[in-house]
C-alpha cells in the first residue's frame, strides 16, 4: 500500500432542500389552508479518526468530497428529509487546514474522534411555517441554504512517544524490529525505509510506548535535500527523540559530526522540536571498531551535556537498559506536562457533527 501523508481535497456540504408552497385541496374543505412543508437540512462533511486507517491514499484518489443535499418539502404537510452526513475515515493524527484562511479545522488525535469540515445548508421553510392568524394563506416559501464549500489540506502527523532519528543505515530499522513487531525493510543501502514505521514497545504489563522509525535524514533536509523535510512533521509530537549514530565507511562521516549535523537540521526546521528530550545512541556495538570508538565519543558528548547509550540491536546488548531509560524520560514528560503529545498552537478537535 502506498504511503500518502498529505493531500488537498475540495469539500462541499449538501445544500438544504427548498420549502414548498402548497394548499390543501380536499373535498368538502375548500379553504383547507397552507400545507407546504419545510426542506430538509443538507449533509455535513465529517472527518472520523480510525485506528485501522494508516494512510491518506484513498483521499488522494477521490479529491472531491461532496455530501448529499436535503430533500425538498412537499404538500400535505410533508417535510423534506435531512441528508445523512458524509463521514470520511482518516488516520489518527490527521490535521485539516483551510487553505483559504489557514485556520485549523480539525486535529484528530484519538481513535473515534470526529470533526466537521463543512456544515450542510439549512432547509428552507415552506408556506405552512409562515401561516399566522393575520395571514392564513401565505404564498411564499424559502429556498434551501447552500452548504459550506472550501479547499482543505489534510496532513498526517504520526503519533508516537519516541522518534528515531539518524542518517541512513545507522540501524533505526534494525532497532525497531528488535524491540517491537514492526517489520520495516532492512538492507545495506541508503534510504531503505521510505515511509515512517510505527511499533509498540512492551516492557511489562501496562508498560508500553509507541516508537516511530522516521526515514533517514541528511544535511539540507530542512531545505528539501534527500527525502527532505517531508517526514520531519512525524516527530513533532514525540515525547523523546533517540538520535542514532555509528561508524560509517563513507568519507567524511563521523558519529559526532553526524550528531551535530542532524541537530542543526532540527533547529532549522523547528526550535520546539530541537528542544525535545534527546538521547544519543551508538549502534552496532557488536562491531570491534564501534566498541573501540565508544569511550572517545562518550567523552565528547558528555562535554556537550548529551547522554549517550551504546547498544547492539543484533545481539541485544544495552537495548533493555536504553528502553528503561526512555520509559523514565516519558514518565517525566507526562508528569511535567500530561498533554506533551499536544501541539501548543493546534487545538484538538473531537467535536461531533451537527445533529449527532
C-alpha positions as CSV (number, residue, x, y, z in Angstrom):
1,X,0.0,0.0,0.0
2,X,1.4,3.4,-1.0
3,X,2.0,5.8,1.9
4,X,0.4,9.2,1.4
5,X,0.6,11.7,4.2
6,X,-0.6,14.9,2.6
7,X,-3.5,15.6,0.3
8,X,-5.6,18.6,-0.8
9,X,-9.3,18.0,-1.2
10,X,-12.3,20.0,-2.3
11,X,-15.0,19.8,0.4
12,X,-18.7,20.7,-0.2
13,X,-21.5,20.1,2.2
14,X,-25.0,19.4,1.0
15,X,-27.5,22.2,0.2
16,X,-30.7,22.5,2.2
17,X,-33.9,21.4,0.5
18,X,-36.4,24.1,-0.7
19,X,-39.6,24.8,1.2
20,X,-42.9,24.2,-0.6
21,X,-45.9,26.4,-1.4
22,X,-49.0,24.2,-1.3
23,X,-52.6,24.3,-0.2
24,X,-55.0,21.6,0.8
25,X,-57.3,20.6,-1.9
26,X,-59.7,18.2,-0.3
27,X,-63.4,17.5,-0.9
28,X,-65.7,19.5,1.4
29,X,-62.7,21.6,2.5
30,X,-62.5,24.5,0.0
31,X,-60.3,26.5,2.4
32,X,-58.0,23.9,3.7
33,X,-55.2,26.3,4.3
34,X,-51.4,26.0,3.6
35,X,-49.8,22.6,3.6
36,X,-46.3,23.2,2.2
37,X,-43.6,21.5,4.3
38,X,-40.0,22.6,5.1
39,X,-37.0,21.3,3.2
40,X,-34.5,19.1,4.9
41,X,-31.0,20.1,6.1
42,X,-28.1,19.3,3.9
43,X,-25.5,16.8,5.0
44,X,-22.3,17.7,6.8
45,X,-18.8,16.6,5.7
46,X,-17.3,14.9,8.7
47,X,-13.8,13.5,9.4
48,X,-13.5,10.5,11.7
49,X,-10.2,9.2,13.0
50,X,-10.0,5.4,12.5
51,X,-7.3,3.3,14.2
52,X,-7.1,0.8,11.2
53,X,-6.5,3.5,8.6
54,X,-2.8,4.2,8.0
55,X,-2.6,6.5,5.0
56,X,-4.5,9.2,3.1
57,X,-4.2,7.2,-0.1
58,X,-7.9,6.9,-0.7
59,X,-8.5,10.6,-0.4
60,X,-5.7,11.2,-3.0
61,X,-7.8,9.1,-5.4
62,X,-11.1,10.9,-4.7
63,X,-10.0,14.6,-4.1
64,X,-13.6,15.9,-4.0
65,X,-15.9,15.2,-1.0
66,X,-19.5,16.2,-1.5
67,X,-22.3,15.4,0.9
68,X,-25.9,14.9,-0.3
69,X,-28.4,17.7,-0.2
70,X,-31.6,17.7,1.8
71,X,-35.0,16.7,0.3
72,X,-37.4,19.4,-0.8
73,X,-40.6,20.0,1.2
74,X,-43.9,18.8,-0.3
75,X,-47.6,19.4,0.1
76,X,-49.8,17.7,2.6
77,X,-47.6,18.8,5.5
78,X,-44.7,16.7,4.2
79,X,-41.3,17.9,5.4
80,X,-38.2,17.1,3.5
81,X,-35.8,14.5,5.0
82,X,-32.5,15.8,6.2
83,X,-29.4,14.3,4.5
84,X,-27.0,11.9,6.2
85,X,-23.5,13.3,6.8
86,X,-20.7,12.2,4.6
87,X,-18.3,10.5,7.1
88,X,-14.7,10.3,5.8
89,X,-12.4,8.0,7.7
90,X,-8.8,9.1,8.1
91,X,-5.7,8.0,10.2
92,X,-5.3,9.1,13.8
93,X,-3.1,12.2,13.8
94,X,-4.7,13.9,10.8
95,X,-4.7,17.7,10.8
96,X,-7.1,19.5,8.5
97,X,-6.4,23.1,7.4
98,X,-8.5,25.6,5.4
99,X,-6.2,26.7,2.5
100,X,-8.0,30.0,2.1
101,X,-7.7,31.2,5.7
102,X,-5.0,29.0,7.2
103,X,-7.4,28.0,10.0
104,X,-7.0,24.6,11.6
105,X,-10.4,22.9,11.2
106,X,-9.6,19.6,12.9
107,X,-6.8,17.8,14.7
108,X,-7.8,14.2,15.3
109,X,-5.6,12.7,18.0
110,X,-7.8,9.9,19.3
111,X,-9.5,6.9,17.6
112,X,-13.2,7.7,17.0
113,X,-12.6,11.5,17.2
114,X,-14.8,13.5,14.8
115,X,-14.7,17.0,13.4
116,X,-17.0,18.8,10.9
117,X,-15.1,20.2,7.9
118,X,-18.2,21.7,6.2
119,X,-21.7,22.2,7.5
120,X,-24.7,21.4,5.4
121,X,-27.2,24.2,4.5
122,X,-30.4,24.7,6.4
123,X,-33.6,23.6,4.8
124,X,-35.9,26.3,3.6
125,X,-39.3,26.9,5.3
126,X,-42.5,26.0,3.5
127,X,-45.6,28.2,3.5
128,X,-47.0,26.1,6.4
129,X,-44.4,27.8,8.6
130,X,-45.4,31.3,7.5
131,X,-49.1,30.9,8.5
132,X,-50.3,33.3,11.2
133,X,-53.7,34.4,12.5
134,X,-53.3,37.5,10.3
135,X,-52.1,35.7,7.2
136,X,-53.8,32.4,6.9
137,X,-52.9,31.8,3.2
138,X,-49.2,32.7,2.8
139,X,-47.9,32.3,-0.8
140,X,-44.2,32.3,0.0
141,X,-41.5,29.7,0.9
142,X,-37.8,29.8,1.3
143,X,-35.1,28.2,-0.8
144,X,-32.6,25.9,1.0
145,X,-29.3,27.5,2.1
146,X,-26.2,26.5,0.3
147,X,-23.8,24.1,2.1
148,X,-20.3,25.3,3.0
149,X,-17.6,24.8,0.5
150,X,-13.8,25.0,0.9
151,X,-10.4,23.6,-0.1
152,X,-8.8,21.7,2.7
153,X,-5.3,20.3,3.2
154,X,-5.1,17.1,5.1
155,X,-1.8,16.3,6.7
156,X,-0.9,13.2,8.7
157,X,1.4,13.5,11.7
158,X,2.2,10.1,13.1
159,X,1.5,9.9,16.9
160,X,4.4,8.3,18.7
161,X,6.0,8.6,22.1
162,X,9.6,8.0,20.8
163,X,11.0,9.1,17.5
164,X,14.2,7.6,15.9
165,X,16.5,10.0,14.1
166,X,19.7,9.4,12.3
167,X,21.5,9.2,9.0
168,X,20.6,6.3,6.6
169,X,22.0,2.9,7.7
170,X,22.7,3.8,11.3
171,X,20.4,0.9,12.5
172,X,17.0,2.6,13.1
173,X,15.0,-0.1,11.3
174,X,17.0,-2.9,13.0
175,X,16.3,-1.4,16.4
176,X,12.6,-1.1,15.9
177,X,12.4,-4.6,14.6
178,X,14.3,-5.9,17.7
179,X,12.0,-4.2,20.2
180,X,8.6,-4.4,18.6
181,X,6.6,-6.3,16.0
182,X,7.1,-3.6,13.3
183,X,8.9,-5.1,10.3
184,X,10.5,-2.3,8.2
185,X,12.8,-3.3,5.4
186,X,16.4,-3.7,6.4
187,X,19.2,-3.6,3.7
188,X,22.7,-2.3,3.4
189,X,22.0,0.8,1.3
190,X,20.8,4.3,2.0
191,X,17.1,5.2,2.3
192,X,15.9,1.6,2.9
193,X,13.0,3.0,4.9
194,X,10.9,5.3,2.7
195,X,7.9,5.7,5.0
196,X,7.5,6.1,8.7
197,X,7.2,2.8,10.6
198,X,5.5,2.6,14.0
199,X,5.9,-0.2,16.6
200,X,4.7,-0.7,20.1
201,X,7.4,-1.5,22.7
202,X,6.3,-3.6,25.6
203,X,8.3,-3.7,28.8
204,X,5.7,-5.4,31.0
205,X,2.0,-5.2,31.9
206,X,0.7,-1.7,31.3
207,X,4.3,-0.6,30.4
208,X,4.2,0.2,26.7
209,X,5.1,3.1,24.5
210,X,5.0,3.8,20.7
211,X,8.2,4.1,18.7
212,X,8.4,5.6,15.2
213,X,11.2,4.9,12.8
214,X,11.5,8.1,10.7
215,X,13.1,7.8,7.2
216,X,16.8,8.8,7.1
217,X,17.7,12.5,7.1
218,X,20.8,14.2,5.7
219,X,22.2,17.7,5.9
220,X,20.0,20.0,4.0
221,X,16.8,18.0,4.7
222,X,15.1,21.1,6.2
223,X,15.5,22.7,2.7
224,X,14.3,19.6,0.8
225,X,17.6,17.6,0.3
226,X,17.4,13.8,0.3
227,X,14.0,12.7,1.5
228,X,13.6,16.4,2.5
229,X,11.6,17.7,5.4
230,X,8.5,15.7,4.3
231,X,8.8,13.3,7.3
232,X,10.1,15.7,9.9
233,X,6.5,16.5,10.8
234,X,6.1,12.9,12.1
235,X,8.4,13.6,15.0
236,X,6.8,16.9,16.1
237,X,4.5,15.2,18.6
238,X,7.0,12.7,20.1
239,X,8.0,12.9,23.8
240,X,11.6,11.7,23.4
241,X,14.0,11.6,20.4
242,X,16.6,8.9,20.1
243,X,19.4,10.1,17.9
244,X,21.2,7.1,16.5
245,X,24.8,7.3,15.3
246,X,27.5,4.8,14.4
247,X,30.8,4.5,12.5
248,X,30.2,4.7,8.8
249,X,32.8,3.9,6.0
250,X,31.5,6.8,3.9
251,X,34.2,9.5,3.7
252,X,33.5,12.5,6.0
253,X,31.1,10.6,8.2
254,X,31.8,10.5,11.9
255,X,29.4,9.9,14.8
256,X,30.0,13.3,16.4
257,X,29.7,15.2,13.1
258,X,26.5,13.3,12.2
259,X,25.0,14.1,15.6
260,X,25.8,17.9,15.1
261,X,24.6,18.0,11.5
262,X,21.2,16.5,12.2
263,X,20.6,18.6,15.3
264,X,21.3,21.6,13.2
265,X,18.6,20.4,10.8
266,X,16.1,20.0,13.7
267,X,16.8,23.6,14.8
268,X,16.4,24.9,11.3
269,X,13.0,23.1,11.0
270,X,11.6,23.8,14.4
271,X,13.1,25.2,17.6
272,X,10.4,23.4,19.6
273,X,11.3,20.1,18.0
274,X,15.0,20.6,18.6
275,X,14.3,21.3,22.3
276,X,12.7,17.9,23.0
277,X,14.4,15.5,25.3
278,X,17.0,13.6,23.3
279,X,19.3,10.6,23.9
280,X,22.3,9.8,21.7
281,X,22.6,6.1,20.9
282,X,25.7,4.5,19.5
283,X,24.6,1.4,17.5
284,X,26.3,-1.7,16.1
285,X,28.3,-2.2,19.3
286,X,29.0,-5.8,18.2
287,X,31.5,-4.4,15.7
288,X,35.0,-4.1,17.1
289,X,35.7,-0.6,15.6
290,X,32.5,0.8,17.0
291,X,33.3,-0.6,20.5
292,X,36.8,0.9,20.3
293,X,35.3,4.4,19.4
294,X,32.8,4.4,22.3
295,X,35.0,6.0,25.1
296,X,36.1,8.9,22.9
297,X,32.5,9.6,21.7
298,X,31.2,9.3,25.2
299,X,33.6,11.9,26.5
300,X,32.9,14.3,23.6
301,X,29.1,14.1,24.1
302,X,29.4,14.4,27.8
303,X,31.2,17.8,27.4
304,X,28.1,18.9,25.5
305,X,25.7,17.6,28.1
306,X,24.4,14.8,25.9
307,X,23.6,11.4,27.4
308,X,25.0,8.5,25.3
309,X,23.8,4.9,25.3
310,X,25.6,2.1,23.4
311,X,23.7,-0.8,22.0
312,X,23.7,-3.7,19.6
313,X,20.3,-4.5,18.2
314,X,21.7,-7.6,16.7
315,X,22.8,-9.2,20.0
316,X,20.5,-7.2,22.3
317,X,23.4,-5.7,24.3
318,X,22.3,-2.5,26.0
319,X,18.9,-2.5,24.4
320,X,16.8,-3.1,27.6
321,X,18.8,-0.5,29.5
322,X,18.1,2.0,26.8
323,X,14.3,1.2,26.8
324,X,14.1,1.6,30.6
325,X,15.8,5.0,30.3
326,X,13.4,6.0,27.6
327,X,10.4,4.9,29.8
328,X,11.7,7.0,32.7
329,X,12.0,10.1,30.4
330,X,8.5,9.5,29.1
331,X,7.2,9.4,32.7
332,X,9.0,12.6,33.5
333,X,7.5,14.2,30.4
334,X,4.0,13.1,31.3
335,X,4.4,14.3,34.9
336,X,5.6,17.7,33.8
337,X,3.0,18.1,31.0
338,X,0.2,15.5,30.7
339,X,-0.5,16.8,27.2
340,X,3.0,16.6,25.9
341,X,1.8,15.0,22.7
342,X,-0.4,18.0,22.0
343,X,0.9,20.9,19.9
344,X,0.5,24.2,21.8
345,X,-0.7,26.1,18.7
346,X,-3.0,23.4,17.3
347,X,-6.3,22.8,19.3
348,X,-7.6,19.3,19.5
349,X,-10.9,18.8,17.6
350,X,-13.1,16.0,18.6
351,X,-16.4,17.9,18.1
352,X,-19.4,15.8,16.9
353,X,-21.2,16.6,13.7
354,X,-24.3,18.7,13.9
355,X,-27.3,16.6,14.8
356,X,-25.2,13.8,16.3
